[in-house]
Amino acid sequence: MSTLATPLPNPLAPPPRSKNWLQRHWLLSILGGCFVLTLLFAGFIAALLTVVEGSMKNSDAYNQALAQARSNPLVIEKFGQPLQPGWFISGNIQISGPSGNADISIPISGPKAKGTIYVVAKKSAGRWHFDALEVEAEGEQERINLLPAPQVTPVEQ
């Protein structure tokens, strides 16, 4: 009869290492990393939109168009007061020194209605000249022209 002896542990060998937290929870680590990356990406997009929106709102073309709309009696009658600009201005503004171009639409709202200001303007010699400046209420086809009527001079004979 033979007896099997169990081997004795080697006293010089290091004890077996237990797994660390990352090794035990690797799936949770991957999900957490993806969540952090998503948050960073969303923050970057939000910061980019804020910078673009802020630069458009600080332009003279935007401010002059909004001032014209706020002071127009037809716009006040249609939208009520106060007339507030909305978010997400669309279009573009390009300025290079004393010249530039603007083609933007500004969402607006008042107590009575919502709508959009449409602006097409050129900057020359440091001044904005509007080619189109109109307000459209939601659901209506008719636009309110904010530009003064052109002066017609009679032709002399």
Order of alpha helices (4+ residues) and beta strands (2+ residues): alpha-alpha-alpha-alpha-beta-beta-beta-beta-beta-beta
